Amino acid sequence: MGDKIRDIGARYGILLILAVIAVPLGAAIGAIDVLFEKGLELVANIRNPHPWYFIPFLALAGIVIVFCTGKLAGKNARGMDLVFRAGQGEPQQIPLRLIPLSIAATWLTHLFGGSAGREGVAVQVGASISHWVGRKLPIPDAARILLVAGMAAGFSGMFGTPVAAVLFAMEVLVTGKLIYHALLPALTASFTACAVSKMLGLEPFTYALPAAEAITPLLLIQFLILGAICGLAGGCFAWGLSAAHRLLNKKFPNPLIRVAVMGVTLSILLLVFYTGRYSGPGSNLIQIAFGEGKIYYWDFALKGILTILTLAAGFQGGEVTPLCSIGACLGIILAPLFGIPAPIAAAVGYICVFGGGTNTFLAPLLIGGEVFGFQWLPFFFIACAAARLFSGRCSIYGLQIAASEGPDRIQAEEPNEKMKNNPEDA
């Protein structure tokens, strides 16, 4: 009995140590998020007034991105794949050189008008730094626990949703399973990153919805159907992204030719469709959906298609903000059909398309609370549940696995294996 108590105490002691280590990690990641986001704002402010000076040269930017990524990253070019492999138990190292490379490549993608998000880089930055630190510690499984904490910090520092970020990092690696042993370090890292990013001037997007109504059978059905449609849209986006990757890789095996051909194609499409309206992460569409301006019936589809083509071509960025913008636009279009006020339907779309595309349930639910107000949480719960059920099995993260697919891959590394697989990866 005494030995068991000592073992439990030792495990909790290790988690407390990692939670303390996660605080400075979260601060560093939050600061990098601010630098990254300020750079994105700068390039957007340069591009938006002069789209014809930049968007026509998207192919040249893509060639630079693919060439430099191939030379400097090689087989490690897809950084999120490394993050998922490491988080799922493989003795994987994530080179720190991917951090400045992915940041610069995303800045270039946005400067020249590519339709891509930013969270992929933020999460990758957080995971890379924390995993590197964890591999240096003589603590079993420290690298994987801190990787989850770093993912939470990267997401939280960028979006200002610390609670949702913790749940996202815990549930996204293995859908259907929460990585509870990383909870405390993820919590300290996430809240620290959020506090630091806000202190340095990064203001998250929030929108106060009107007071929530009482749940009625009709509203229950309306939110169920709306959530299911938006979840299906998110699943379709994930499927389309996967299919586009396969098709373009088969059609253009040479990545330089692929990005050049698709860059020219995207330049034409982005200029023809409202001269850059669908460039960047989609924050402009989110602002229109929740503010003043007109959302067109085809905004959600065009944003989705152009984002899929941008990312499948080899440009850098992420998918979460585009998913949220697609959802907000779709919610605005569907609002009259369900008799739901437009901002509320846009909020449901914002979180449910994200949930459908990432195969997550708790993260979008908490995003809804932190961004739009917790008074709507019961309605968001209904919609997010429907979105998760109807999204299908596709995910924007190709290496995401389901807990039901076989033996649990989230196993603790043996200490001796951890020390053997600890080469310098800076």
Wavefront OBJ file of the C-alpha trace (Angstrom):
o trace
v 0.000 0.000 0.000
v 2.822 2.349 0.902
v 4.610 1.675 -2.387
v 1.426 2.439 -4.325
v 0.988 5.745 -2.491
v 4.622 6.652 -3.192
v 4.161 5.815 -6.908
v 1.072 8.013 -7.110
v 2.882 10.804 -5.315
v 5.846 10.512 -7.690
v 3.569 10.702 -10.743
v 1.818 13.779 -9.428
v 5.154 15.301 -8.506
v 6.367 14.844 -12.093
v 3.205 16.441 -13.457
v 3.666 19.414 -11.113
v 7.251 19.814 -12.301
v 6.123 19.714 -15.937
v 3.317 22.175 -15.177
v 5.879 24.619 -13.780
v 8.161 24.112 -16.785
v 5.162 24.746 -19.053
v 4.776 28.295 -17.709
v 7.913 29.792 -19.320
v 7.267 27.649 -22.375
v 3.782 29.122 -22.655
v 5.180 32.631 -22.261
v 7.718 32.081 -25.049
v 5.144 30.514 -27.343
v 2.671 33.328 -26.687
v 5.335 35.908 -27.585
v 6.165 34.073 -30.819
v 2.447 33.932 -31.643
v 2.283 37.710 -31.320
v 5.291 38.178 -33.599
v 3.774 35.787 -36.121
v 0.325 37.414 -36.051
v 1.716 40.957 -36.255
v 3.659 39.860 -39.317
v 0.463 38.499 -40.871
v -1.344 41.769 -40.158
v 1.511 43.712 -41.745
v 1.542 41.674 -44.965
v -2.261 41.863 -45.180
v -2.131 45.636 -44.819
v 0.454 45.751 -47.602
v -1.486 43.410 -49.928
v -5.068 44.538 -49.428
v -4.743 48.054 -50.935
v -2.723 46.712 -53.898
v -3.952 43.200 -54.768
v -2.835 43.522 -58.401
v 0.757 44.093 -57.268
v 0.949 40.820 -55.324
v -1.670 38.190 -56.211
v -0.424 37.758 -59.830
v 2.940 36.622 -58.420
v 1.577 33.912 -56.118
v 3.217 31.194 -58.235
v 6.673 32.756 -57.784
v 6.127 32.916 -54.036
v 5.085 29.270 -54.091
v 8.234 28.235 -55.931
v 10.359 30.011 -53.316
v 8.397 28.359 -50.494
v 8.603 24.835 -51.913
v 12.270 25.161 -52.923
v 13.406 26.496 -49.541
v 11.239 24.028 -47.635
v 12.620 21.128 -49.653
v 16.223 22.247 -49.126
v 15.977 23.072 -45.429
v 13.313 20.622 -44.218
v 13.474 17.724 -46.670
v 11.277 14.862 -45.537
v 10.224 16.946 -42.511
v 8.461 19.524 -44.682
v 5.000 18.697 -43.309
v 5.549 19.793 -39.750
v 2.078 18.885 -38.470
v 2.694 15.279 -39.510
v 5.731 15.256 -37.223
v 3.642 16.725 -34.409
v 0.997 14.016 -34.757
v 3.553 11.199 -34.986
v 5.317 12.434 -31.867
v 2.027 12.895 -30.038
v 0.906 9.378 -30.934
v 3.927 7.690 -29.452
v 6.530 7.470 -32.201
v 10.118 8.364 -31.196
v 9.962 11.396 -33.451
v 12.055 14.553 -33.347
v 10.709 17.878 -34.586
v 13.575 20.071 -35.856
v 13.496 23.584 -34.436
v 14.520 25.008 -37.821
v 10.966 24.323 -38.968
v 9.737 27.206 -36.786
v 11.257 30.163 -38.692
v 10.793 28.280 -41.958
v 7.054 27.746 -41.467
v 6.539 31.303 -40.194
v 8.320 32.875 -43.168
v 6.547 30.577 -45.645
v 3.151 31.499 -44.208
v 3.960 35.206 -44.366
v 4.863 34.765 -48.035
v 1.661 32.823 -48.736
v -0.441 35.586 -47.206
v 1.519 38.437 -48.772
v 0.846 37.096 -52.249
v -2.793 36.343 -51.602
v -2.974 32.625 -50.861
v -6.137 31.455 -49.148
v -4.766 29.859 -45.980
v -5.055 30.096 -42.234
v -2.474 30.521 -39.494
v -3.220 28.148 -36.623
v -1.256 25.276 -38.139
v 1.940 27.270 -37.725
v 1.001 28.464 -34.225
v 0.299 24.908 -33.037
v 3.411 23.604 -34.767
v 5.575 26.293 -33.165
v 4.242 25.460 -29.727
v 4.610 21.729 -30.215
v 8.128 22.008 -31.649
v 9.526 24.122 -28.817
v 7.910 22.166 -26.010
v 8.740 18.766 -27.518
v 12.379 19.817 -27.936
v 12.544 20.858 -24.277
v 10.808 17.668 -23.174
v 13.366 15.505 -24.982
v 16.113 17.144 -22.933
v 14.490 16.243 -19.610
v 15.306 12.981 -17.807
v 11.603 12.381 -17.210
v 9.717 9.516 -18.892
v 7.123 10.759 -21.382
v 8.020 14.416 -20.751
v 8.374 15.115 -24.469
v 4.867 13.926 -25.309
v 3.230 15.617 -22.335
v 4.926 18.922 -23.085
v 4.092 18.554 -26.783
v 0.395 18.576 -25.887
v 1.008 21.552 -23.605
v 2.821 23.359 -26.416
v -0.023 22.692 -28.838
v -2.434 24.205 -26.328
v -0.180 27.224 -25.842
v 0.193 27.805 -29.581
v -3.564 27.658 -30.137
v -4.354 29.784 -27.072
v -1.781 32.462 -27.800
v -3.104 32.883 -31.332
v -6.866 32.734 -30.707
v -7.162 33.863 -27.091
v -9.289 30.864 -26.067
v -7.254 29.140 -23.325
v -9.892 26.650 -22.168
v -10.761 25.538 -25.695
v -7.048 25.308 -26.525
v -6.477 22.820 -23.705
v -9.344 20.633 -24.890
v -8.228 20.914 -28.528
v -4.702 19.745 -27.734
v -5.981 16.899 -25.559
v -8.520 15.507 -28.031
v -7.194 16.196 -31.533
v -4.297 13.705 -31.642
v -6.529 10.684 -31.038
v -10.169 11.362 -31.731
v -12.391 9.758 -29.121
v -9.707 9.830 -26.428
v -8.568 12.626 -24.118
v -4.902 12.680 -23.080
v -5.630 13.410 -19.431
v -2.063 13.036 -18.179
v -1.169 16.230 -20.055
v -4.023 18.259 -18.544
v -2.148 20.215 -15.868
v 0.877 21.238 -18.017
v -1.476 22.084 -20.898
v -3.525 24.250 -18.539
v -0.575 26.285 -17.259
v 0.951 26.645 -20.734
v -2.334 27.658 -22.349
v -3.310 30.327 -19.829
v 0.231 31.719 -19.748
v 0.399 31.973 -23.547
v -2.981 33.683 -23.667
v -2.007 36.180 -20.963
v 1.309 36.998 -22.632
v -0.212 37.430 -26.097
v -2.872 39.783 -24.719
v -0.275 41.717 -22.730
v 1.743 42.188 -25.939
v -1.273 43.567 -27.789
v -2.845 40.590 -29.571
v -6.607 41.028 -29.229
v -8.672 37.872 -29.821
v -11.904 37.887 -31.804
v -15.020 37.938 -29.612
v -18.647 38.711 -30.330
v -21.339 39.106 -27.695
v -24.535 37.342 -28.759
v -27.903 38.488 -27.388
v -29.344 36.798 -24.317
v -30.084 33.124 -24.786
v -33.648 31.921 -25.163
v -35.280 29.043 -23.329
v -34.781 25.663 -24.971
v -37.907 24.498 -26.749
v -38.479 21.350 -28.846
v -38.501 23.477 -32.015
v -35.215 25.199 -31.149
v -33.704 21.842 -30.253
v -34.548 20.474 -33.699
v -33.369 23.650 -35.435
v -29.967 23.597 -33.737
v -29.605 19.864 -34.324
v -30.208 20.216 -38.055
v -28.089 23.357 -38.366
v -25.229 21.704 -36.491
v -25.493 18.567 -38.639
v -25.329 20.579 -41.874
v -22.321 22.565 -40.666
v -20.570 19.435 -39.414
v -21.132 17.831 -42.795
v -19.655 20.927 -44.450
v -16.558 20.614 -42.256
v -16.259 16.932 -43.114
v -16.577 17.733 -46.829
v -13.789 20.291 -46.507
v -11.520 17.696 -44.876
v -12.370 15.117 -47.538
v -11.796 17.654 -50.314
v -8.408 18.624 -48.878
v -7.306 14.997 -48.738
v -8.602 14.279 -52.257
v -6.928 17.409 -53.653
v -3.592 16.404 -52.108
v -3.796 12.961 -53.730
v -4.952 14.288 -57.101
v -2.361 17.052 -57.382
v 0.455 14.795 -56.171
v -0.485 12.273 -58.862
v -0.993 14.893 -61.571
v 2.166 16.877 -60.746
v 4.715 14.649 -58.974
v 7.290 17.443 -59.070
v 6.379 19.811 -56.197
v 7.887 22.852 -57.956
v 5.794 22.301 -61.073
v 2.749 21.607 -58.907
v 2.996 24.850 -56.951
v 3.810 26.852 -60.091
v 0.809 25.574 -62.073
v -1.555 25.872 -59.131
v -0.127 29.273 -58.189
v -0.995 30.666 -61.619
v -4.439 29.058 -61.436
v -5.073 30.469 -57.982
v -3.910 33.945 -58.979
v -6.491 34.012 -61.753
v -9.272 32.674 -59.538
v -8.471 34.969 -56.610
v -8.495 38.032 -58.866
v -11.596 37.032 -60.808
v -13.586 36.344 -57.640
v -13.839 39.837 -56.153
v -10.127 40.741 -56.361
v -8.764 39.076 -53.267
v -11.931 38.700 -51.200
v -10.909 35.092 -50.490
v -7.196 35.767 -49.910
v -5.758 35.300 -46.438
v -7.316 33.371 -43.558
v -10.901 34.600 -44.002
v -10.961 37.081 -41.111
v -12.563 39.611 -43.454
v -15.492 37.267 -44.072
v -15.884 36.680 -40.335
v -15.987 40.428 -39.735
v -18.625 40.837 -42.447
v -20.699 37.958 -41.071
v -20.781 39.482 -37.582
v -20.766 43.121 -38.669
v -21.771 45.152 -41.671
v -21.493 44.043 -45.262
v -22.949 41.419 -47.535
v -22.321 37.699 -47.398
v -22.969 36.072 -50.776
v -24.570 32.655 -51.129
v -21.369 31.280 -52.647
v -18.869 32.780 -50.178
v -18.567 29.621 -48.068
v -18.056 27.372 -51.105
v -15.509 29.585 -52.856
v -13.549 30.127 -49.643
v -13.490 26.388 -49.070
v -12.416 25.483 -52.600
v -9.703 28.141 -52.803
v -8.315 27.187 -49.396
v -8.198 23.521 -50.380
v -6.370 24.357 -53.615
v -3.935 26.684 -51.835
v -2.917 24.141 -49.217
v -2.903 21.152 -51.556
v -0.653 23.049 -53.974
v 2.089 23.327 -51.350
v 1.563 26.768 -49.831
v 1.905 27.141 -46.066
v -0.729 28.068 -43.496
v -3.555 26.432 -41.632
v -7.184 25.482 -41.891
v -8.908 26.560 -38.674
v -9.612 30.239 -39.459
v -10.773 29.371 -43.003
v -13.058 26.708 -41.500
v -14.490 29.264 -39.072
v -15.030 31.785 -41.870
v -16.690 29.124 -44.036
v -18.956 28.256 -41.134
v -19.876 31.858 -40.370
v -20.801 32.453 -44.026
v -22.778 29.218 -44.192
v -24.624 30.105 -40.987
v -25.647 33.489 -42.402
v -27.042 31.795 -45.518
v -28.944 29.139 -43.518
v -30.318 31.502 -40.852
v -33.524 32.457 -42.708
v -34.331 28.796 -43.415
v -34.361 27.997 -39.708
v -35.789 31.254 -38.428
v -32.681 31.793 -36.299
v -31.136 35.290 -35.978
v -28.205 35.652 -38.361
v -25.465 36.246 -35.731
v -26.520 33.160 -33.777
v -26.591 30.973 -36.884
v -23.198 32.396 -37.895
v -21.807 31.496 -34.452
v -23.120 27.932 -34.781
v -21.541 27.660 -38.214
v -18.271 29.146 -36.915
v -17.809 26.419 -34.310
v -19.505 23.461 -36.008
v -17.657 23.600 -39.327
v -14.430 23.781 -37.318
v -15.543 20.783 -35.249
v -16.555 18.838 -38.355
v -13.243 19.512 -40.080
v -11.090 18.573 -37.084
v -13.170 15.663 -35.713
v -13.412 17.351 -32.328
v -16.351 18.026 -30.025
v -15.179 19.658 -26.800
v -12.865 22.225 -28.429
v -15.517 23.822 -30.672
v -18.002 23.744 -27.810
v -15.628 25.740 -25.585
v -14.668 28.045 -28.454
v -18.349 28.874 -28.677
v -18.414 29.770 -25.002
v -15.198 31.792 -24.966
v -15.868 33.677 -28.201
v -19.663 34.147 -28.139
v -20.667 33.795 -24.494
v -21.317 30.860 -22.197
v -25.035 31.625 -21.928
v -25.449 29.859 -25.291
v -23.512 26.767 -24.204
v -26.565 24.418 -24.078
v -27.437 25.330 -27.672
v -23.821 25.009 -28.777
v -23.694 21.593 -27.097
v -26.636 20.386 -29.173
v -25.202 21.768 -32.406
v -21.649 20.519 -31.773
v -22.924 17.044 -30.922
v -24.825 16.901 -34.204
v -21.806 18.260 -36.096
v -19.540 15.599 -34.617
v -21.984 12.821 -35.482
v -22.530 13.937 -39.082
v -19.016 15.071 -39.997
v -17.820 11.628 -41.103
v -14.381 10.183 -40.451
v -12.309 12.642 -42.505
v -10.101 15.182 -40.758
v -7.940 18.059 -41.928
v -5.167 16.318 -39.999
v -4.266 13.316 -42.121
v -2.482 11.456 -39.304
v -5.263 11.834 -36.760
v -6.311 8.389 -35.543
v -9.410 7.124 -33.769
v -9.187 5.498 -30.355
v -11.236 2.578 -31.725
v -8.851 1.810 -34.594
v -6.673 -0.582 -32.692
v -4.129 -0.689 -29.868
v -3.646 2.529 -28.012
v -0.674 4.331 -29.513
v -0.473 6.834 -26.698
v 1.784 4.786 -24.481
v 4.518 6.063 -22.237
v 8.025 5.693 -23.591
v 10.436 3.571 -21.622
v 13.067 5.833 -20.069
v 15.943 4.035 -21.766
v 14.226 4.335 -25.175
v 13.676 8.018 -24.565
v 17.349 8.555 -23.849
v 18.380 6.512 -26.906
v 16.191 8.576 -29.214
v 17.377 11.954 -28.049
v 19.728 13.294 -30.741
v 20.312 16.999 -31.118
v 17.429 18.324 -33.183
v 18.023 22.036 -33.175
l 1 2 3 4 5 6 7 8 9 10 11 12 13 14 15 16 17 18 19 20 21 22 23 24 25 26 27 28 29 30 31 32 33 34 35 36 37 38 39 40 41 42 43 44 45 46 47 48 49 50 51 52 53 54 55 56 57 58 59 60 61 62 63 64 65 66 67 68 69 70 71 72 73 74 75 76 77 78 79 80 81 82 83 84 85 86 87 88 89 90 91 92 93 94 95 96 97 98 99 100 101 102 103 104 105 106 107 108 109 110 111 112 113 114 115 116 117 118 119 120 121 122 123 124 125 126 127 128 129 130 131 132 133 134 135 136 137 138 139 140 141 142 143 144 145 146 147 148 149 150 151 152 153 154 155 156 157 158 159 160 161 162 163 164 165 166 167 168 169 170 171 172 173 174 175 176 177 178 179 180 181 182 183 184 185 186 187 188 189 190 191 192 193 194 195 196 197 198 199 200 201 202 203 204 205 206 207 208 209 210 211 212 213 214 215 216 217 218 219 220 221 222 223 224 225 226 227 228 229 230 231 232 233 234 235 236 237 238 239 240 241 242 243 244 245 246 247 248 249 250 251 252 253 254 255 256 257 258 259 260 261 262 263 264 265 266 267 268 269 270 271 272 273 274 275 276 277 278 279 280 281 282 283 284 285 286 287 288 289 290 291 292 293 294 295 296 297 298 299 300 301 302 303 304 305 306 307 308 309 310 311 312 313 314 315 316 317 318 319 320 321 322 323 324 325 326 327 328 329 330 331 332 333 334 335 336 337 338 339 340 341 342 343 344 345 346 347 348 349 350 351 352 353 354 355 356 357 358 359 360 361 362 363 364 365 366 367 368 369 370 371 372 373 374 375 376 377 378 379 380 381 382 383 384 385 386 387 388 389 390 391 392 393 394 395 396 397 398 399 400 401 402 403 404 405 406 407 408 409 410 411 412 413 414 415 416 417 418 419 420 421 422 423 424 425 426
